[in-house]
Amino acid sequence: MTSRSLHVAVELDATADSLSPRALAETVARAETAGFTFVTFPDSPVPPRGGSRLEATTRAAYVSTLTDRLGLAPTANVTTAEPFHLAAQLASLDHASHGRAAWVVAADGSAETLATIGGSRLDPAALHRETADVVEVVRRLWDSWDDDAVVKDTATGRYLDPDKVHHVDFTGARFSVKGPLITPRPPQGRPVVVAADDLAEAARPDVVLVGGTGLDDVRTRAARARAAGAPLVFAELEVLLGGSAPDGPWPRGDRLRYTGSAAGLAELLGWLATGVDGVHLRPGVPGTGLPVLIDEVLPALRGEGLLLPPEPGATLRSSLGLRRPESLFA
C-alpha cells in the first residue's frame, strides 16, 4: 500500500522531569489535540541509566480517562512479564480507554534483564519461541470471554453465562496457562499489537515498525513487511529539532534519524507517506522536541492534508482502519 496520508505516533518518555501526574496529563492532552494517532510509553525491566521510570501500563492507565481519541500503547517485555497478568492489564486498559489500547511488544533476552526475575539469558531461538508463546497466549486470553458472556441478569442473579467463558489450555516452551482471563473481552476484541520487524514473525503484529539506515532501506523493509502480511507498516524515526542537542550521548539505533528544522521534517514525512502507513517519532530531546512536533510539524502535515488524526470516541482499531478480530472461540 502506498498513501499520501499518514498516521503519526510519538514516544513519550518518562524522564525525571516528567514523572509527575500533572506533567504527564498535560503532555498527553497536547498530543491528543495535535492529532497524533497514538502515543507509546517506553519501558524496560532494568531502569534507564542515571534515572528512574514509572511502569508504562500504569502511565497509560492514568491518562486513559483524561483522553477520548488518542491511542495508548505501553511497552511490555515478553521475557519478564507473566502472560496472564499482562493480558489482564492490557484488557483493562482497553476497557478504561473505551477501546484505545495497544501493546508495544519488547523481547529482551539478555542476562541483565532475565536476572530481574531470577532467570538466565535466552539464546535467539529460545527468545523467538518465548515471544511467539507469550503473544499467542495473550491473544487467546483476550478471546476467552465471548463478546456476549456478560449477561447481568438481576432477576436470576447471574453476572455471566459460563458457557461463554473458555479455558485456553495453552502450553508453551517455558510456561502453561489454563485460563480463562478474569477480564471480559476488550472493546476492540484484541488491543492493537505493535512490534519491530525483527519480532514480526513471532509476534504477528497489527503494526510493524521498520527501521533502516536510509530512506531506501526503510522502503525495502516496509515492502518486505507487507509481503510477509503486515496489516500496517510504520517507519521508526529519531528526530532532533530546532538546534537542540541531547544532554549526553545519543546512541544510534536501527532507525532512520533526522536532525534539522520542523519544515524539513514535514517534507521528509511527506515523502515517507508514499511508502508507509505511518511513522513512530522518537524525539531525541523530549522536552524541546515534542513541543516542536506539536506546534509546527503536525500543523504543517495537517495543512498539506497528510495527517490522519483520530476522531473523538473512535477505537484505535477504527482510527487505524483495522478490523475488529473475531474470537478464536466464536
ABEGO torsion letter per residue (X at the ends): XBBABBBBBBBBBBBAAAABAAAAAAAAAAAAAAGBABBBBBBBABBBBGBBBBBAAAAAAAAAAABAABBBBBBBBAAABBAAAAAAAAAAAAAAAGGABBBBBBBBABAAAAAAAGBBBBBAAAAAAAAAAAAAAAAAAAAABBAAABAGBAAAGBABBAAABBBAGBBBAABBBAOBBABBBBAAGBBBBBBBAAAAAAAGBABBBBBEABAAAAAAAAAAAAAAGBABBBBBBBBBBGGBBBABBBBBBBBBBBBEBAAAAAAAAAAAAAABABBBBBBABAAAAAAAAAAAAAAAAAAAGABBBBBBGBBAAAAAGBBBBBBAAX
